[in-house]
């Protein structure tokens, strides 16, 4: 099975760009596909406890709820280690289902044939 990786670079400054990767990834997860959301730049803040709770874009599900559904459906959240470190984000700050990953891990996933989408 091909892993589907969606990529989010935005946080609360752009609710639509922050939410859409989770919409697509959640659809994949509910269809029993291997799905992950890769968070980089300001998007890494989405992996922290409570951050996404107030983010909502008209016409889309509230992001905090969507993240919870995604994880409950077996989805994984990957926060870029090079992006979390300067923002002072550590493993203890993360929501359930999230972890900090390094570039080598992402390269491994891509080399193994993961399909990617970016917003």
Helices and strands as residue ranges (DSSP letters): E 4-8, H 15-30, E 35-39, G 41-47, G 51-54, H 63-72, E 76-80, H 81-84, G 85-87, G 91-93, E 98-101, H 103-111, E 115-118
